[in-house]
Amino acid sequence: MRRLWGILLILILSWAFALQTGRPLAYNLAYLVTAVIVLSFLWAWANVTWVQVSRFTRGRRSQVGKLAEEQFEVSNRSILPKLWLEVRDHSTLPGHLSSRVLNTLGGRKRQRWMVRTYCQQRGRFRLGPMTLSSGDPLGLFHLQRHLPATSTIIVYPATVDIPAFAPPVGYLPGGEAMRRRTHYITTNVSGVRDYAPGDSFNRIHWRSTARTGQLMVKEFELDPTADVWLFLDMYGAVHVAAPWTPEMGRRGPAVLWKEREKLELIPSTEEYAVTAAASLARHFLTRERAVGLIAHSRRREVIQPDRGERQLNKILETLAVMEASGHIPIAQVVAAEGRHLSRNTTLIVITPSTALDWVASLRDLRRRGVQGMVVLLAANTFGPADSWQAVWTELIASGLLTYVVRRGDSLAVALSQQAGVPETYK
């Protein structure tokens, strides 16, 4: 704004001097100043007007520890060259350095660049909007053009391979099929129904098709293996975190960006808990177990047990945007939700809570035949919190299989150490 007022002041003074003196030299100077100002403004305006910016996102979903890729293209639609053009991106994805300054973009030319961003934080992020900035060669004007188009990208929580996690022990009494329809193909056929778009051909029941004259497909029920329920503690009062700032991306060719061998999680019990839940869900789903999820965050999140890749995507998408902002302690969640679990169901509680009342709730469920397991996060290794030793001792005394995870631990290793902790943890 000050620059604009300065330019107007120079223009006014030049014409005032010309009108006051009436000399040809003064008028020529006023004409020159006016022409320079007008041409400079038109130059800056043309630089941001006949420009098209396109962005191509390789995928709308990524995962912590993996790369998100975007390709940008700036096209000059006029015959006049652009001496310089700044493309500024206002995306909220941490470490996404996609802004560029382009020099000498020729007429009817285009420039492209690739951006690879290492995903450090789960969540739903905005891509865009963008701002184009340019000016004239004399630096008199600096104009901007806002590009409001936006899109979203979802970053799933990371998942790790768990080589030695204890298998759940729940099987339904008598080995009878569960009376619940499922899209997953099992050995238990419950009936037939009309064909719907998307059904695979291996589900077609040809005898019924021949008898009715229209395509009929088989419906299945879950086999006798009992469900695995993940109870994720999202009670905000028990979660702690260490200071953390996102690592900014590096400039340079995008091809140099590669996924890292070692996964580095945000140092908070919330992120460790969500990553453990995602890893356990994938662990059991790849072994053809039915997995469900319950968490009380801002609202009650319940995903009924099912199998297959679709169930894993549903769980990961829910965990991607979940926050530790709940107001219900895990003891109340276990007591209230546990009443609806059937016998021999396996329940895995993931929590940093150092209270003892939720251990008593797990013991009560075990008397009803619900088998309990615990992933205990050592909260005092992440920040100011009570020691986890007391609740761990209570869990071991109650005969509940427990895994302890501290800050900096590899989840693949920590979730393979059953019913105890290394000496260095004590």
N, C-alpha and C positions, 0 to 999 in steps of 0.2 A: 504493500500500500504506500509506503514512503517513497519507493522508486516511482510509482505512478504519479504521485503528487510532484515529485522532482521533475519528471518529464513534462507535465503540464505547466509547471512554473517556467521551465526553459522555453517552451513554446509561446507562452504568453509574453514573456520578456522580449523574445526576439521580434514578435509582431508589434509590441509596444514601442520598441526602439525604432523599427522601420516607420511606423506611423508618426512617431514624434519627430524624427529627423527628415523623413521624406527623401533620403538619398538612395540611389539605385543599389549601392553596395549593401545597405541595410536591408532593402527588399530582397535582394539575392540571398542574403544570409537567412532571412526568414523563410524564403521558399526552400532553401536547402535543409534547414532544420525540420520544416514540415514534411518534406519528402522523405527524409531519413526516418522520422518517427512513423509515418504511415507505412512505408515499405517494411520497416522492422516489425511492426505489428502484424501486417499481412503475412510476412515470412513465418513468424511464430505461430500464427493461426493455421496456416497451411500445413505446418509440420505435425500438428496434432489432429487435423481434420481428416485427411485422406489416408488414414492408417487403419488397418484391420488386424486385431490380435486374436489368435485362436489358441486354445489349450486343449490337449488331448491327454486324458488320464488313462493310464493302462488298466487300472482296476479301481473300483470304488471301495474295495476292501483290502486291508493289509493287516499286519500283525506285528506286535512288539518284537523287536529283534530282526525284522525283515525290512525290505526297501519298498518305498512307494515311488513310483515313476510317473513323471509328467513330461510331455513334450510341448514346447511353446513355438509358435510361428507368428512373426510380425511381417505383414505385407504392406508395401508402399503402393497404393492404388493410383497415385498420380505420376506424371512424367517428371516432376521436380524432385531432385534428391533431398534427403534429410541429412543435414550435417551431424546432428546428434539427436537421440531420442531415448528418454528414460522410461522404462517399463517397471512400474512398482507394483508388486503383488501384496495384498493384505490378507493372505490366508492365515488361519489360526493353527495350522499344523506345526508343532514345535520343530525348530531347526530346518524349516522349509525355505531355503534361500533360492528363490526363483526370480528375484528382481534382477534386471540387467540394464546397462547403458549401451546403446547401439551407436556406433560411429559410422557415418557415411553410408546410409541406406539409399542405394541408387533408385532411380525412377523405375517403376514396375518390377522392383526386386523384392526379395523376401529373405528373412534370416530365421533360422531354427536353432534351438538348443534344447538339450535334455537335462532334466533335473532329477536326481535320485536322492531321496531323503531317508535317512535311517530312522525308523519309527521307535521312539523312546517311551511314548506314553499312550495308553489305550484311551479310547473315547471316540466321540463323533466330532469331526472338525470341519470347518468351512474352507473351501477353496475359492479364493476371490473375495471381494471384487478387486479390480485393478485400476491403476491410474497411469495415464500417459502424460509425460511432461516434456516440454521442449521450449526453445527460445530462438532468438535471432542471433546472427553472428556478433553483433555489438553488445549483446547482453542487456538490451533495454527492456525487453519483455520476457516473461517466463509464464507460459500458459499451461494449463492442465486440462485434461479430459478424463472424466470418470466413466469407467466401464462397470456397470452394476451387476453383471451376470455372475452368479455364484453356483456352486455345487457342493456336495458333501462327500466325505470319505470316512469310513468307519475303520478304526484300528482295533483289532481283536487283542485280547490279552495273550501273552506268550504261552506256549505249551512246551513241556519238556518230557522226554522219555523217562519213564520210571521203571527200571529193570526188575526191581525186587520188592514191589509193594505187595503186602499180604493179600491173598485173594479173599473175597467175601465168602461167608459160609452159608448164606441163606438159600435154601431150596424149599419149594412148596411141599406141604405134606402130601404124600401119596403120588406125587409126580403128575398131577392132573394139570391140564392147560388152564391158564388164567382166562377168564371170560372177558377179554378186552380186545377190541379190534385194533389192528396195527397195520401200517403200510409196509412193515418189514416182513420179508418172506420167511416163514418158519415151516416146521413139519406139521403144524396143526392147522388143518383146513376147517373153517367153521361154516362155510356156505359159499354161495355164488351171488353175484349181482351184475347189473348191466355194465357194459364197458364204458369207461370214461376217458376222455382225451388225456394222454400222459401215462396210462397203464401200459406196462411192458407186455410183450407178446407171450412171455413165458408164464404169465398168470392167466392166460385164456383157458377156460374149461371147454374143450372141444365137443364133448358129448352134450353138454347143455346148449352149446351154440348150435349144434346140428338139430337138436330137438326143438328149440324155440325159434330158430331161423334168424337170430341176431346174436351179436357177440356178447358172451358172458365171461366174467373173470372170477377167479377164486378169491375169497377173503380168508385172512389168516388170524390166528390168535397167538399170543405170546406163549412160548414153551415154559416148562415148569421152573426154570431158574428164577429166583426171587429178584426183586428190584434192588437197586443201589440208590440211596438218597443222599445227596450232598446238602448239608445244612451250613450255609455260609453266614457267619456272624458279621452283620453290617451295623451293629450298635456303635454309634459315633463316639461314645464316651470311653471305649476301651481301645481305640486305635490310636497309635502314635506314629510319628514320622520324623526323620532327620532332615535337616535343610538340604534342598536339592534344587539345582537349576538345570534346564535343558541344555544339552551340548549343541552348540551351533554347528551347522553344516560347513563343510569345507568348499572353498572355491576350487575350480579346476574341472577337467574333463569328467563327465558323469560316468564314463566307463571305469574310472578308478574307484568309484564307490562300490564296495562289496559288503555282503553280510558278514557280521563278526562271528568268530567262532565261540566266544564266551558271551553268554547272555548277562547283561547288567540291568537289574531291576531298580526301580525307584525305591530308595531306602525307607519304606513305610510298611507297616503291618497290613494296610489295606491292599497294596499291590501284591505283596507276597501271598496273602490269602486268596485273592482273585486268581493269581497265576496257579496256585496249588489246586483250586477248584477246577480251573480249565484243564490242567494237566491230568487230574484224576478222571474227569469226564471223558477225555480222549482215551485214557488208559483202559477204562472199562468198556467204552463203546467199541473200540477196536477188537475187544475180546467178546463181542456179541452179547454184552450185558445190557439190560435196560437201566438207564440212568435218569434220575429226576433231580431237580434243584429247588430249594426253598431258601429265600433270603428276605429279610425285612429291612429294606432301605427306606427311601422316601415313601414307598408303598410296598405292599406285600407282593413279592415275585414268586410265582409257583410255575414250574415247568413239569408237567406230568411225565412219568418214566416212559421212555421209548428207546428205539435203537436206530442205528444207522447214521449216515453222514448228515442227513437233514436234522437229526436231533442234536448233533454236535454243533452245527451252525447256529441252531436256535439258542443253545446254551452260551456259545461264544458271543453272539450278538447281544444277549441280555447282560452278560458280564462286562462287555465293552463299555457300557454307559452307566454301570452301577456305581454308586458312591456310598461311602460309610457315613451316612447321614440318618440312620435309623434311630428310633427312640425306644425300642423294645429290647431288653437284654436277652442274651442267648438262652438263659434258663427258661424264660417264659416261652420263647419260640420252641424249644425242645419239648416242653411240657404240653403246649397247646397243639402243635403240629404232630407230635409223636402219637397222639391218641388215634390218629387216622391211619397209622401204619399197620400193615398186617404182620402176622407172626413170621419169623425167620427173615424179615427184611433187614438188609444191612444199612446202617445209618452212619455216615461219616460227618463229624462235626469239625469245622475249620474255624478256629477262634484264637484271639490273643487274650481272652478274658482270664483274669487271675482269681475270679470269684470261685467259690466251691459249690454253690447251689446247683449249677448246671450239671455237675458230676453226679449229684444225687438224682437228678432227673434222668440221666442216662442209666443209672442203676435201676430205677423204677421201670424203664422201658425194657431192660434186659429180663426182668421178671415176667414180662408179658411176651417174651420171645423175640424182641427186636435186638439184633446184634449191633453193638456200638463200637465205633473206632473214632480216634481223635487225631487231628493235626493241630498241634499246639504251637502257636507263634510266641517266641520269647520276646515279649513286648519291651522289656527293659534293655534289650540290645539295640533297639531302634530309637529310644528316647526315654524321658522320665516316666517310669512306670514301676509298679510293684514287681517283685521277683516272681518268676514262674515256678520256682522249685516246689512251693507248697501244693499248688494245684496238680503238678506233675506227680508228686508223691501220692496224692489222693487218687489219681487216675490209676497208677500202678497198683496201689493197694486194693482198688476196686476190680482189678483184673481186666481193665480196658486197654486194648492195644493202642499205644500212643506213639506219635512221631513228633519230634521237637525240631522246629526250624528257627534258626537265628539269622540276624542280619549278615549278609555276605555269604550265607550258605548256598551251595548248589542244591536246588530242589531235587534234582535227580538222585543225589547222594542222601540228602536229609530224609526223603520219603522212602528210603530203602533200609533205614536203621530202625528195626522194630523194637518196641517195648523197652526202650532205654535211650540213653544219650552217651556220647563219648565222655571220657574222663575230662577232656578239656572244657566241657560245658559246665562242669560242676564248680 
